[in-house]
Amino acid sequence: MPTPGGSGGLEGLYALFIGPLMPEALLAPTLLTWRLLGYYLFIALGAYLFLHQLHQRRADRAPPY
């Protein structure tokens, strides 16, 4: 079953390919940073822009009292 954003599979591949190139203590922090910047940041940005547009459209339709 596919997972959102390839969760699990991409982390495993990251550890497999990047792990030998860096100290083990840095693997988890860099992995979390990579996922935050490469995946979750865009979800948060999209949610913000969607809510901003929704608010703008509602404000445009409000009666002019």
HELIX and SHEET records of a PDB file:
HELIX    1   1 PRO A    4  GLY A    6  5                                   3    
HELIX    2   2 GLY A    9  ILE A   18  1                                  10    
HELIX    3   3 GLY A   19  LEU A   21  5                                   3    
HELIX    4   4 GLU A   24  ARG A   35  1                                  12    
HELIX    5   5 LEU A   36  TYR A   40  3                                   5    
HELIX    6   6 LEU A   41  ARG A   61  1                                  21    
END                                                                             
